[in-house]
Amino acid sequence: MNANLESLYKIAQKPSRTIIGLMSGTSLDGLDVALCEISGSGENTQVELIQFDTVDYSEEVKTEIRSVFAKQTIDFQHLVLLNEWIGILHANIILDRLNHWKIPAEKIDLVASHGQTVFHAPKILHQQEKFPNATLQIGDGDHIAVKTGIITVSDFRQKHLAAGGEGAPLAVYGDYFLFSKKDENRIMLNMGGIANFTYLSSTHNPEEVFVTDTGTGNTLIDAFTRLYFPDKSYDKDAEIAKQGNVNPALLEALKADEFFSKPFPKTTGPELFSIDYVRKAQTQSQTENITIEDLLATLTKFSAETIADAIHSAINNTTYSPETFTVYMSGGGAHNPLLVGWLKELLPCTFKNTDVLGISGDAKEAILFAILANETVSGGTSDFGPRKRIPSVSMGKISFPN
């Protein structure tokens, strides 16, 4: 047997695996690094978070990624160069964190790398009949494997696409394995740049599980904060938005896009929800001259209402009353008191953070990819039924160090 395959076989046979999960989202704020000990697979998955850090991206890194991020016209050579450069950057971050934690690389079984999304193009957005759903994440897994000396699983979203999904959201798999519980209806709400939620029925039936994007989470709030306040990367604690008032005309124009009327599950990204999207809505509503405080208040309410509308729609399609649902929040939006406050006003559910379930809300997505890598080598048997866009597949490409 090839030595690489023999090494992978031994890892798959272990009672537990030490896996580093990596996640860098559309907010481009940095790389989440979650060191996990994972045993079992599928519905028997058990996770212990050993270490977690978010390593902030430098302004140089953010600038380089933004030069190609969610843009239809780019310098293609620069994209190619960034694919390798981001892979090396992520590898260096892994080695730095292991050194900081005083853990040798030889103790790590796998790295699970999501990569950096630079363009997400589901068919509902690109609307070109002959082309399929598509998405692209950069940060080459081979570079991570060679530089760290650790087997790396990466590029998870392509298998999801190939099997009929939209490449996102992938949270459904980890959410079901870790958080589905009989006798409690749960909504696992992640509010990153884009907001999404997983519906988990109290029946614990995987065929009732689904996940969908709802629209913008923090991406527009962050974009306009940076535009008007270059020294701020986001509206911390909604300090600016809380000084403004929601503009009803602009809010209505923002919510008018056909994305919000499309059926679940669906995905989206900053390719749609951009500064241009907001400027167009301002022109339509004749609100070009409102203050930045009013604009950020309206954008925050836009996120809250579209999230609440989507959850309402999901709940209304069940036989359960809204009061029986608990919404477990994660992602940067869970730290926005204005956004969370409005959600609580709009939804008659119980609200908690995922931390109460033993999983840090900030680490949750990085942990998810560690779980997906665990499924790649030792699981992949869970069945989510014959429904479209939630394929029952294991995901990820495997890169060996040598």
N, C-alpha and C positions, 0 to 999 in steps of 0.2 A: 504493500500500500504506500502511496505517496506520503512522505513525512508530514506534509501540511494537513492532508486529510486525516492521517492518524491522530495528529494533535487535536483537530476539530472533533473527531470521534470521541476522544478521551474527555474533552470538555463537555460534550453532550451527555456523557454517561455519569458525570459527577452528580452527587446529591444536591449541590448548590453551585451557583456560578457567580463570580465577582465581575460585574459589568459596569463600565462607565457609560452613562447616557449623556449625549450632547444635544443641546437645542439652542438654536438662534432663530428668533422669529422675525416677523415683518416690522417690528418696532426698531430693529437694528441696534438695540442698546448694548448687547454683549452676548457672551456665550455662557449658557447654564451648563454646569458640570456636576452630574450626580453620580456618586459612587455607591453602587447598590449590591447587596447580596440577595440573589434570587434563587428560590427553590421551586420545584414543581413547574407546571405549565398550565395554560388554559385556565379553567375555572379553579384549579388548585394552586395557582400562582401565589407565592408568598414573597413579599419584598421587605427588606430592611434597608433603610437609607443610612449609609455609614458616614458619608461626608457630602456636603453640597456647597458650592460657591457659584456666584455669578461673576464672571470676569468681564468688566466693562471694556467695550471696544474703544480704542483711541479715536480721536477726531479724524486721523488719517484713514483708519480702517472704514469708518462710517462714510467718509467722502468717496473712497474707492468703490464701496458697494453701491452707494446712491448713484454713481455714474452709470450703472447698468440696471438698477433696480426698477422694476415695473415700467420700463420704457420700451416702446415699440421700435425706436430707432437708436442704435448704440454703436460704439466702436467694437466690432466683433473680435478683433485681436485682443482688446482689453478684457473682454469676457473670458476668453480662453486663458489668458494669463492669470486672471483672478481665480479661476477654478483650481489651479495648482497652488497659488499663493494662499488662498483661504485654507486649503487642506494642510499646508505646512504651518500656518498660523494656529489652527486648531490642534495640531499635533504638539506644537510648542506649549500651548496652554495646558494640555493634558500632562505633559512632562513637568511643567512648573507646579501644577496642583499636586501631583504625586510627590514631588520633592517637598512641597510645603506640608503635606500630610504625613511625610516620612514613610511612604509606602513604595516599595520597589515595583517597577513595571512588570516584573516577572510574576507578581501576585495577581495580576489582572488577567482574566480569561478573555474578555471581549471589550471592544469599544463599539458603541452604537451611535453612529453619527447621522443626524438628520440632514446636516448641511445647511447652507444659507439659501433660502428661496430668493430667486431673482425675478422669476416671472411665473404667474399662475394663470392658465388659460383653459378653463373648462369650456365646453361647447356652448353653454348658455351665455358665455361672455364673448367668445370670438365669433360665434354664429356662422362659421364656414362649414357648409354641409359635408364636404369631402374629407375634412380633417377631424380627428378624434379629440377627446379631452387630452390636455397636456399640462405639464408643469415642469419646472427646472430648478433644481437645487445644485449649487456649486460647493466645492470643498472636497476634492477628490479623495476617496477612501483609501486608495493605494498609497498615497503620500502619507496619510495618517498611520497606516499599518507599518510601512517601512521605517518611518522616523521614530515611532514609539516602540516598535518591536512587538506590537499587540495585534492579534487578529481583529479586523475591523469589519463591521456590518454597516452598510450605508445605502443611500439611494432607495429608501423604503417605498417612496410614493409611486415609482414606476410600475411595480407589480400590481398595486391597487388599480392603476389606470388600465393595465393590460387585462385585468380580470373584470373590467366593466365599471369601475369606480371613477371618481373625479380626482383621485389622488389626495383627497382631503375631505373632511377632517379624519385623522387616523385615531383620534382619542377614543373612539367607540371600543376598540379592542382592550386597551388597558383599563378603561373605565368599567367595562363589564367584568373583566377578570378580577379586579380589585374591589369594586364598590357595589356591584349588584347584590341586593339583599332582600330576601323574602320578607314580606310584611311592611316594606317601606317603599313608596314611590319616590324615586330620586331624579333630579335634574342636575347633571354635572355641568356647570356653566363655567366655561373658560373665557375670560375677557382679556385677550391679548390685543395685538393690532387689529385683528378681525375677531369677532366674538362667535363662539360656537357652543352648542350644548349636546350632551348625550342624554337620551331618555332611557331610564332604567325602570321597568315595571316591577311592582312588588311580587309579581308571579315568578320572577327570576328566569323567565323564558327568553333565551337569546333571540328567538324569532320576533320578539316584540321590541327589541332594542333598535334604536336608530340614532344617528348623529347628523347634525346639519350646522352649517354656518348661518348666522342670523343677519350679518351685515357688519358694519363697522363697530369696533370696540374702542380702541384708543388711537387708531391710526390718524384720523382727521384732527382729533384734539391735539395730538403730539405735533402734527405737521404745522398747524397754525400757531401753536405755541413757539415752535422753533422759528417760524417765519417772522413773527412780531417781536420775539424776545430771544435773540441769537445766543444769549448766555444760558438759556434754559432748554433742556431736552424734552421736558413734559411739564404739564400743569400740576405740580406737586400739591396733593391734598385739595385739588380744585380751587386753589387760592385765587386764581384770576377769574375763573368761571363763576364763582360764588359772588363776585362783585357785579355780575351782569344780570340781565333779564332775558328770558327766552323770547325770541321773536316768532310769533305764531305763523306768519306768512312764510318765513324762511323754512321753518320746521316742516310745513306742509309741502313745500317745494322739494326739500331734501328727501321726503318719504315717497315722492311720486314715481320713483324709478320702478320699472317693471320687474326688477329682481325680487322685490318684496312680495309680488303676487305669484311667483313661481312655486311649484310644489316642493316639499321636502323629499329627500335630502338634496341640498344644493351647496355650492361653494362659491367663494368670491375672494377678492383681494384688493390691494391698493391700486391695481390696474383699473378698477372701476371707481373705488372710493378715494379720489385724489383731490388735490387742490382745485383742479379744473372742474371737478364734479360740483364742488361747493360754489365756485365762482359762477357756474352756469345757473345754479339754483338761486343765487343772489340776484342775477340779472332777471330771471323769470319772476322773482318776488319783489323786485325793485328795493332790495335791501343792501345795496353795495356800500352804503355809507354808515352802517351800524358800527358800534364800537367793537373792539376786539373782545372786551368783556362780555358783551351781548352775544357775539359770535361764538365764543367758547361755551357760554351757557347753553346756547341753542344746539351746538354740536354734541354736548354732553347729553342733553335731553333726547337728541336724535338717536344716540346709541341706546339710551335707556328704553325709549319707546319701541324701537325695532326689536330689541332683545325681548322685551315683555310681550310684544305682539306675537313673536314667533313661539314663545313658550305657551302663551294662551292658546294659540292654534293647536299646538301639540297636545295639550291637556284636554282641549275641547273634543278631540277625536278619540278620547278614551271614555270609559264608564266611570272614571274616578272624579271626585270633586277636587277643585284646586287646593283646598285646604289640606288634603292628604299628601301633598307633595312637599318635599324638602329640597331647596335649591342650595347646592354646595358650590361655592364660588372659588375660583382660582384665577391666576394671571394678574397683570398689572392693574386692571380695572377694579379688582377687589379691594385695592387700596385707595380708590377714589371715593371719598365720602358722599359727594354730590350724586354721582352715578348710582352708587349703592342705595342711597336714600330714596332716589326716584324709583328704582326697581322695587323697593319694599312698598312704596305707595301704589305701584301699578299692579303688583302681583300679590294675591292673598295666600302666599306660601310662607313656609318657615325658611329663614335664610341662615346659613352657616358657612364657614370657610372649610375647605377640605382638610385643614390642619386637625380638626376634631376627629377625623377618620384616620389619623396617623400619617398622613401624607402632606407635606408642605405644599401649599398652593403655588409657591414660587418655583418649587422643584418638580411639580407634577408632570410637565411636558417632557422634561429630560428623563424622568423615570419611565414615562410611557415608552420612549424609544429603547431604553434598556430592556423593557418587557418584550418589545417587538423582536429585538435581537435574540432574547432567550427563546422566543417562539420559533425563530428561524432555525436554531440548532437543536432544540429538544421538544418542540411543541407542534403547533400547526394542525391540530385535530378538531378545533372548535367549529361548530356549524351554526352560522347565523341565518340559515334558511336560503331560499332561492331568490330573495329580493334583489333588485338591481341596486348597484352603487354601494352595497355593503358586502363585498366578496369574502368568502370564507377561505382565505389564503394566508400563507406565511409570506413575509416580505423581507426584502433586503438583499443586497449583493455582498458577497464575502471576499475580502481582500486579505491575503496572507503577507506576513512580513518579509518572506524570502521565497 
